Amino acid sequence: SHPVVNMSQPSLENTSQMLFELVLFSFFPAFVPEAQAFGTMLVAYGYIYPLQNHKKLVMCNDSSLYRFQVNVCFTFATCDKSPRIFTLLLHAVCLCFKQAHYSHLHEWLNHKWDFIVMQAAEQYKAGKERKKPDRVVFDCQERAYWMVNRPPVSLSNSVLSTSIMRSKVKSSFCLCRLVKYITTYKNHDPLLASCLPSNPWQTDHDAYWTLNMRRVEVPTKMRVERWSFSLFELLSDLRGRDDFKIFLKKEFSGENLAFWEAAEELKWGTSSSMSTKNVCVCRTFLAPGAPRWINIDGRTMGLTVKGLEHPHRYVLEAAQTHVFLLMKKDTFFRYLKSPTYKDIQKKALNPEPHNFSPGIHPIILWQQEEEEKAKAAAASAPVDVKAMMSKIDRKK
């Protein structure tokens, strides 16, 4: 007979020492660790369950009490698998993915459905009135039943497949966002629109690079227009960040941008200066009474200060994100309406397009130069009289 069937015959409680010896002599007569590991698997899968500490699903070689499951939990034991029992289970716990089977059984067992509903209600009421130790026993039995009777690994899970194939975002929403992005950036994409005044890679005219230097005094209108797209675009441009600093200085709220820049320096700086920058940031922005103290919530402040005890590059990530969102929701829109931004819009340059006629391709020019060099080398080479006379003789 099967060893687990033999183990499930006792009806009384068994100590873990008795179970340990039973498993040891039944399976591994010479290997104690393997026997203990197998006993722990039996506890974890619900074949046996502890009576004292039901949350500790580990078999220990001590005097703690365990009880075997009832035989109906095992696939090799005879149990009542009638549709009525299955309907009771589905009626008691009717999850979404079981609704189809529940409806099918409702049509199939319609002649005794009232009896099934009444019996399920009585079982639910009895389950609520059951004592805690009894609930633990029934939970272990249910866990053991579903562990034994679960579908095989090779069986396809239709619920999982449907959830994986389902789009997380509506297609209409994605298309609208894509169209909006292309409409916004189409004039700033060099593949979709021409550069002003001209593309330096085509015309050898470097006015485009001169007008778009990192900290040029007067930027172009296209560059100023791009600042209004998002706060990220504004902070990514050093000229726009300088203009934003001027506005924040007038608003007496420049500490948020200063903290964001300090977090960026810490994130992309050298490892040797990491500890020094952490101390400087803590004293300047986070410590009580700091000269440029930032206003963030207590939870983020606590996590950041605690992380500074063991500093790393991303220790200020949470606080930096919080400050960025504050500037994005409030300060950024006030900047776009401020006289500072309107003045820079008026002063911005709008260069005229540079007309040019495309010349000869550089590769063709190089080939022509190589041919001329070869002709010049051949003309300057000394004349071999004997070779020339032999050629004339062959022609004759």
C-alpha positions in Angstrom: 0.0 0.0 0.0 1.0 3.6 -0.4 3.2 5.0 2.5 1.1 8.2 2.8 -2.1 6.1 3.1 -0.4 4.1 5.9 0.6 7.3 7.6 -3.0 8.7 7.4 -4.5 5.7 9.2 -4.1 6.9 12.8 -7.0 9.0 14.0 -5.4 10.5 17.1 -2.8 13.3 17.4 0.8 12.3 16.8 3.9 14.0 18.1 6.4 15.3 15.6 9.0 12.8 17.0 6.6 9.9 16.1 6.0 11.3 12.6 9.7 11.9 12.1 10.5 8.3 13.0 7.7 7.1 10.7 9.0 9.1 7.8 12.6 8.1 8.5 11.9 4.4 8.6 9.4 4.5 5.7 11.5 6.4 3.2 15.0 7.3 4.2 16.3 4.7 6.8 19.8 6.3 6.7 19.3 10.0 5.9 17.9 12.1 8.7 18.0 15.5 6.8 16.1 14.1 3.8 13.5 12.7 6.2 13.0 16.0 7.9 12.8 17.8 4.5 10.2 15.3 3.3 8.2 15.8 6.5 8.3 19.6 6.0 6.9 19.1 2.5 4.0 17.1 3.9 3.3 19.9 6.3 3.6 22.6 3.6 1.3 20.8 1.2 -1.3 20.2 3.9 -1.2 16.4 4.3 -0.5 16.9 8.0 -1.0 20.1 10.0 0.3 21.4 13.4 -2.2 21.7 16.2 -0.3 24.2 18.3 1.5 26.7 16.0 -0.5 26.4 12.8 1.4 29.2 11.1 4.7 27.4 11.3 4.6 25.0 8.4 7.9 23.2 9.3 8.3 19.8 10.9 10.6 19.9 13.9 11.9 16.9 15.8 10.3 17.8 19.1 7.1 17.1 21.1 4.7 19.4 19.1 1.4 17.8 18.0 0.3 17.1 14.4 -2.8 15.6 12.9 -3.2 13.8 9.6 -5.7 15.0 7.0 -8.8 13.2 6.2 -8.6 10.6 3.3 -10.8 12.7 1.0 -7.9 15.1 0.4 -5.8 12.4 -1.3 -6.3 11.6 -5.0 -5.7 7.8 -4.4 -8.5 7.7 -1.7 -12.2 7.3 -2.5 -14.1 10.5 -2.1 -17.4 12.0 -3.0 -16.9 13.9 -6.3 -20.5 14.3 -7.2 -21.6 17.5 -8.9 -23.6 18.5 -5.8 -20.5 18.7 -3.7 -18.7 20.7 -6.4 -21.7 23.0 -6.7 -21.6 23.6 -3.0 -18.0 24.7 -3.2 -18.6 27.1 -6.1 -21.7 28.5 -4.4 -19.8 29.2 -1.2 -16.9 30.9 -3.0 -18.0 32.0 -6.4 -15.0 33.8 -8.0 -15.1 35.5 -11.3 -13.2 32.8 -13.2 -15.6 30.2 -11.9 -18.8 31.9 -13.0 -19.1 30.0 -16.2 -18.9 26.6 -14.4 -21.3 27.9 -11.8 -23.9 28.9 -14.5 -23.5 25.5 -16.2 -24.1 23.6 -13.0 -27.1 25.8 -12.3 -28.7 24.7 -15.5 -27.7 21.1 -15.0 -28.9 20.8 -11.4 -31.9 23.1 -11.6 -34.3 20.4 -10.2 -32.5 20.5 -6.8 -31.0 24.0 -6.8 -33.1 25.2 -3.8 -31.7 22.3 -1.7 -28.1 23.2 -2.8 -28.6 26.9 -1.9 -30.1 26.0 1.5 -27.3 23.6 2.3 -24.6 26.1 1.2 -26.1 28.8 3.4 -26.1 26.4 6.4 -22.5 25.5 5.7 -21.6 29.2 5.5 -23.3 30.0 8.7 -21.7 27.0 10.5 -18.3 28.2 9.2 -18.7 31.6 10.7 -19.7 30.1 14.1 -16.8 27.6 14.0 -14.0 28.1 16.5 -10.6 29.2 15.5 -8.9 25.8 15.9 -11.6 24.2 13.8 -11.2 26.9 11.1 -7.5 26.2 11.0 -8.2 22.5 10.5 -10.6 23.1 7.6 -8.2 25.7 6.0 -5.5 23.0 6.0 -7.9 20.5 4.5 -8.9 22.9 1.8 -5.3 23.8 1.0 -4.3 20.1 0.8 -7.3 19.4 -1.5 -6.5 22.1 -4.0 -2.7 21.3 -3.9 -3.5 17.7 -4.8 -6.3 18.4 -7.3 -4.8 21.4 -9.1 -4.4 21.2 -12.9 -1.2 19.9 -14.4 1.6 22.2 -15.3 1.3 21.5 -19.0 -2.4 22.6 -19.0 -2.9 26.0 -20.6 -4.4 28.7 -18.3 -7.0 30.6 -20.2 -7.4 33.2 -17.5 -3.7 34.0 -17.5 -3.5 34.0 -21.3 -6.4 36.4 -21.5 -4.9 38.8 -19.0 -1.5 38.7 -20.8 -3.0 39.4 -24.2 -5.3 42.2 -22.9 -4.1 45.7 -23.6 -3.3 47.6 -20.4 -4.3 50.9 -22.0 -7.1 51.6 -24.5 -5.9 51.8 -28.1 -7.9 55.0 -28.7 -6.0 56.7 -25.7 -2.6 55.5 -27.0 -3.4 56.8 -30.5 -4.5 60.2 -29.2 -1.4 60.6 -27.2 0.8 59.6 -30.2 -1.0 62.1 -32.5 -0.6 64.8 -29.8 3.1 64.1 -29.4 3.8 64.2 -33.2 1.7 67.4 -33.6 3.7 69.0 -30.8 7.2 68.0 -31.8 6.9 67.8 -35.6 8.4 71.3 -36.2 11.3 70.4 -33.9 12.2 67.1 -35.5 15.0 67.5 -38.1 13.7 64.5 -40.1 10.2 66.1 -40.4 11.1 69.8 -40.7 14.1 71.7 -41.9 16.5 73.4 -39.5 16.8 77.2 -39.3 18.8 78.8 -40.7 20.2 75.6 -42.3 21.5 72.2 -41.6 25.2 72.5 -41.0 25.9 69.0 -42.1 24.6 69.8 -45.6 25.6 73.4 -46.1 28.9 73.7 -44.2 27.3 76.8 -42.6 27.7 76.8 -38.8 25.1 79.5 -37.9 22.8 76.8 -36.5 25.4 75.7 -33.9 26.2 79.3 -33.0 22.6 80.3 -32.4 21.9 77.1 -30.3 24.9 77.1 -28.0 24.2 75.8 -24.5 24.2 79.1 -22.8 23.7 81.6 -25.6 22.6 85.0 -24.5 19.6 85.3 -26.9 18.0 82.0 -27.9 15.9 81.3 -30.9 12.1 81.2 -31.0 12.0 77.5 -31.7 14.1 76.9 -28.6 11.9 79.1 -26.4 8.8 77.4 -27.7 10.1 74.0 -26.7 10.5 75.1 -23.1 6.7 75.4 -22.9 6.2 71.7 -23.8 7.0 70.4 -20.3 9.1 71.0 -17.2 11.5 68.3 -18.3 12.2 70.1 -21.6 12.8 73.4 -19.7 15.2 71.8 -17.2 17.0 69.8 -19.9 18.0 73.1 -21.6 20.7 74.9 -19.6 19.6 78.3 -21.1 16.0 77.6 -20.1 17.1 76.5 -16.6 18.9 79.7 -16.2 15.8 81.7 -17.2 13.7 79.6 -14.8 16.2 80.4 -12.0 15.7 84.1 -12.6 11.9 83.6 -12.2 12.3 81.5 -9.0 14.6 84.1 -7.5 11.8 86.7 -8.0 9.3 84.3 -6.4 11.7 83.6 -3.4 11.4 79.8 -4.1 14.7 78.9 -5.7 15.5 76.2 -3.1 13.4 73.6 -5.0 15.4 73.9 -8.2 18.7 74.1 -6.2 17.8 70.8 -4.5 16.9 69.2 -7.8 20.2 70.2 -9.3 22.1 68.9 -6.2 20.3 65.5 -6.6 21.3 65.4 -10.3 24.9 66.1 -9.4 24.9 63.4 -6.8 23.3 60.9 -9.2 25.8 61.6 -12.1 28.8 62.7 -10.1 32.0 60.8 -9.1 32.0 58.1 -6.4 34.7 59.8 -4.5 32.7 63.0 -3.9 29.5 61.1 -3.0 29.8 61.2 0.8 30.8 64.9 0.8 27.8 65.9 -1.4 25.4 63.9 0.8 26.6 65.8 3.9 26.3 69.1 2.0 22.8 68.4 0.7 21.6 67.3 4.2 23.0 70.5 5.9 21.7 72.8 3.1 18.2 71.4 2.4 17.1 68.7 4.8 18.4 69.4 8.3 16.2 71.3 10.8 16.9 75.0 10.4 18.7 74.5 7.1 19.4 77.8 5.2 17.5 76.5 2.1 15.1 74.0 3.7 12.7 72.4 1.2 9.0 71.7 1.9 8.3 68.0 1.4 6.0 65.6 3.3 7.1 63.9 6.5 7.2 60.4 5.1 9.5 61.4 2.2 11.7 63.4 4.5 12.0 60.5 6.9 12.9 58.0 4.2 15.5 60.4 2.7 17.2 61.3 6.1 17.3 57.6 7.0 18.8 56.7 3.6 21.6 59.3 4.1 23.0 57.1 6.9 24.1 54.7 4.1 24.5 57.1 1.2 24.4 56.0 -2.5 23.7 57.7 -5.8 19.9 57.4 -5.7 19.3 58.2 -2.0 17.6 61.5 -2.9 15.4 59.9 -5.6 12.1 60.1 -3.7 12.7 63.7 -2.5 13.8 64.8 -6.0 10.7 63.3 -7.6 8.5 65.0 -5.0 10.1 68.4 -5.6 9.9 67.9 -9.4 6.1 67.2 -9.2 5.6 70.3 -7.0 7.4 72.5 -9.6 5.5 70.8 -12.4 2.0 71.3 -10.9 2.5 74.9 -9.7 5.7 76.8 -10.5 6.0 75.8 -14.1 2.6 77.1 -15.2 3.2 80.4 -13.3 6.5 80.7 -15.1 4.8 80.4 -18.5 2.5 83.3 -17.6 5.2 85.4 -16.0 6.8 88.5 -17.6 10.2 86.7 -17.5 9.1 84.1 -20.1 7.2 86.7 -22.2 10.2 89.0 -22.4 12.4 86.1 -23.5 9.8 85.3 -26.2 9.9 88.9 -27.5 13.7 88.9 -27.6 14.1 85.5 -29.2 15.6 85.3 -32.7 13.8 83.9 -35.7 16.6 83.3 -38.3 15.9 83.4 -42.0 16.4 80.2 -43.9 19.8 80.0 -45.6 19.4 79.3 -49.3 22.1 77.1 -50.8 22.7 75.0 -53.9 24.0 71.5 -53.2 27.6 71.0 -54.5 29.4 67.9 -55.6 29.3 65.0 -53.2 32.5 64.7 -51.1 33.1 61.1 -52.2 33.1 62.2 -55.9 35.5 65.0 -55.1 37.8 62.5 -53.3 37.7 60.2 -56.4 38.6 63.0 -58.7 41.5 64.1 -56.5 42.8 60.5 -56.4 42.7 60.3 -60.2 44.6 63.6 -60.6 47.2 62.4 -58.1 47.7 59.2 -60.1 48.0 61.1 -63.4 50.6 63.4 -61.9 52.6 60.6 -60.4 52.6 58.8 -63.8 53.7 62.0 -65.6 56.6 62.7 -63.2 58.0 59.1 -63.2 61.3 58.5 -65.2 60.9 57.0 -68.8 62.3 53.5 -69.4 63.7 53.6 -73.0 64.2 49.8 -73.3 60.6 49.2 -72.2 59.3 51.8 -74.7 61.4 50.2 -77.6 60.1 46.7 -76.8 56.5 48.0 -77.0 57.3 49.6 -80.4 58.8 46.4 -81.7 55.8 44.3 -80.6 53.5 46.6 -82.4 55.5 46.2 -85.6 
